[in-house]
């Protein structure tokens, strides 16, 4: 692979990462972050659109021409890790068939307790909401969730831009319910947590509002 091809692939990877983490963006926004010309970025975007991995929409601007935003398509999800989703779904179906819903619930409960214990141990010494959220971002990002945290209007927002267990979560909604309960237990006495956006329901990301008590 020559230097030009390596640079092209690196730029493509960076584009996917930025759009996955931030949602729809303009060519100008992308060019500023990537330190490229707007025309150079547009060439990459158009090639990826032709490959059906990107799509665009135009948004009316206060003045002048509409602003064009670029976003990932469903096909682009193959670029991100999914943790052997086919095997996972098959195993879940088998558990349900052999042990029934009760057996599947026990499996999810066991996973929940193990994760909660692991997270609690990692959060020892993190007493504030901010400290716990920062640690949770670190833990979940290491697991492939592309997590981040923001603060807006007196609330914190814990964001997950990718779901590496999405196929399992679609096959069994108990996983999503369990993970929300884990987050709520981690912030007992400090904050209430609600899921406001959900990848499984078609949202671009999972977004959790964290309100101080």
C-alpha positions in Angstrom: 0.0 0.0 0.0 1.5 3.4 -1.0 1.6 6.5 1.1 -1.4 8.1 -0.8 -3.6 5.1 -0.1 -2.6 5.0 3.5 -3.5 8.7 3.9 -6.8 8.2 2.2 -7.8 5.3 4.5 -6.7 7.2 7.6 -8.9 10.2 6.5 -11.8 7.8 5.9 -11.4 6.3 9.4 -11.3 9.7 11.0 -14.4 10.8 9.1 -16.4 7.8 10.3 -15.1 8.3 13.9 -16.2 12.0 13.9 -19.6 11.3 12.5 -20.2 8.4 14.9 -19.3 10.5 17.9 -20.9 13.8 16.9 -23.7 12.9 14.6 -24.4 14.9 11.4 -21.7 17.4 10.5 -20.9 19.8 7.6 -17.9 19.5 5.3 -16.6 22.7 6.8 -16.8 21.4 10.4 -15.0 18.2 9.4 -12.3 20.1 7.4 -11.5 22.3 10.4 -11.1 19.3 12.7 -9.1 17.2 10.2 -7.0 20.3 9.1 -7.9 19.7 5.5 -9.4 21.8 2.7 -13.1 21.8 2.5 -12.9 20.6 -1.1 -10.6 17.7 0.0 -13.1 16.6 2.6 -16.0 16.9 0.1 -14.2 14.5 -2.2 -14.0 11.9 0.5 -17.6 12.4 1.5 -18.8 12.0 -2.0 -16.9 8.8 -2.5 -18.4 7.4 0.7 -21.9 8.5 -0.4 -21.4 6.6 -3.7 -20.6 3.6 -1.5 -23.9 4.2 0.4 -22.0 4.6 3.7 -22.9 8.3 4.0 -25.9 10.3 3.2 -26.6 14.1 3.4 -29.5 16.4 4.1 -29.8 20.2 3.6 -30.9 22.4 6.5 -32.3 25.9 5.9 -29.9 28.6 7.0 -30.9 32.0 8.5 -29.5 33.6 5.3 -28.1 32.4 2.1 -28.0 28.8 0.8 -29.1 25.8 2.9 -26.3 24.1 4.9 -25.5 20.5 3.9 -25.0 18.0 6.7 -23.5 14.6 6.3 -24.4 11.5 8.4 -23.6 7.8 8.6 -26.0 5.3 7.0 -26.9 1.9 8.4 -24.4 0.3 6.0 -21.6 2.2 7.8 -22.3 0.3 11.0 -20.2 -2.6 9.6 -17.2 -0.3 10.2 -17.6 -0.6 13.9 -17.1 -3.6 16.2 -20.2 -5.7 17.0 -18.8 -8.5 19.1 -19.8 -11.5 17.0 -23.4 -10.5 17.1 -24.7 -13.5 15.1 -23.3 -16.0 17.6 -24.6 -14.0 20.5 -28.1 -13.9 19.2 -28.1 -17.6 18.5 -27.0 -18.3 22.1 -29.7 -16.1 23.5 -32.3 -17.8 21.4 -31.0 -21.2 22.6 -31.1 -20.1 26.3 -34.7 -19.0 25.9 -35.7 -22.2 24.2 -34.0 -24.5 26.7 -34.5 -22.6 29.9 -37.5 -20.3 29.1 -37.8 -16.6 29.9 -37.0 -17.3 33.6 -33.6 -18.8 32.6 -32.8 -15.8 30.4 -33.7 -13.4 33.2 -31.3 -15.3 35.5 -28.5 -15.0 32.9 -29.1 -11.2 32.6 -29.3 -10.8 36.4 -26.0 -12.7 36.8 -24.3 -10.4 34.2 -25.8 -7.3 35.9 -24.4 -8.3 39.3 -21.0 -9.0 37.9 -20.9 -5.7 36.0 -22.2 -3.7 39.0 -19.6 -5.2 41.3 -16.8 -4.5 38.8 -17.9 -0.9 38.2 -18.3 -0.2 41.9 -14.8 -1.5 42.6 -13.4 0.7 39.9 -15.3 3.7 41.3 -13.9 3.5 44.8 -12.9 7.0 45.9 -15.0 8.7 43.3 -17.5 10.5 45.5 -19.0 13.2 43.3 -21.3 12.9 40.3 -18.6 14.3 38.0 -15.9 11.9 39.2 -18.2 8.9 38.8 -19.3 9.9 35.3 -15.7 10.4 34.2 -14.8 6.9 35.5 -17.9 5.4 33.9 -16.9 7.0 30.5 -13.5 5.4 30.9 -15.0 1.9 31.7 -17.6 1.9 29.0 -15.3 3.3 26.3 -12.9 0.4 27.1 -15.8 -1.9 26.4 -16.5 -0.4 23.0 -19.4 2.0 23.8 -17.6 5.2 22.6 -18.8 7.0 25.8 -18.6 10.7 26.6 -20.1 13.1 29.1 -21.5 16.6 28.8 -23.1 19.1 31.2 -26.1 21.2 30.2 -28.6 23.4 32.2 -27.8 21.9 35.6 -27.9 18.3 34.4 -25.2 15.9 33.2 -25.6 13.8 30.0 -23.9 10.4 29.8 -23.7 9.5 26.1 -22.9 6.2 24.3 -22.3 6.6 20.6 -22.0 3.0 19.8 -23.5 -0.2 21.2 -21.2 -3.3 20.8 -24.0 -5.6 22.0 -26.7 -4.0 19.9 -27.8 -7.3 18.3 -28.1 -8.9 21.7 -30.1 -6.0 23.0 -32.5 -6.1 20.1 -33.0 -9.9 20.7 -33.5 -9.4 24.4 -34.5 -5.9 25.8 -33.6 -7.2 29.2 -30.0 -6.2 28.6 -30.9 -2.6 28.1 -33.1 -2.6 31.2 -30.3 -4.2 33.2 -27.7 -1.6 32.1 -30.0 1.3 33.0 -30.5 -0.3 36.5 -26.7 -0.6 36.9 -26.2 3.1 36.1 -29.0 4.0 38.6 -27.4 2.0 41.3 -24.0 3.5 40.7 -25.5 7.0 41.5 -27.8 6.0 44.3 -28.1 9.0 46.7 -26.4 11.4 44.2 -28.5 11.6 41.1 -31.5 10.2 39.2 -30.8 8.7 35.7 -33.2 8.3 32.8 -32.6 7.1 29.3 -33.7 9.8 26.8 -32.4 8.4 23.6 -32.0 4.7 22.7 -30.1 3.1 19.8 -32.3 0.1 19.9 -35.3 2.3 19.2 -33.6 4.0 16.2 -31.7 6.8 17.8 -28.2 7.7 16.8 -26.9 7.1 20.3 -28.0 6.2 23.8 -28.3 9.3 25.9 -28.8 9.3 29.7 -29.8 12.4 31.7 -28.2 12.5 35.1 -30.0 14.9 37.4 -28.5 15.7 40.8 -30.8 15.0 43.7 
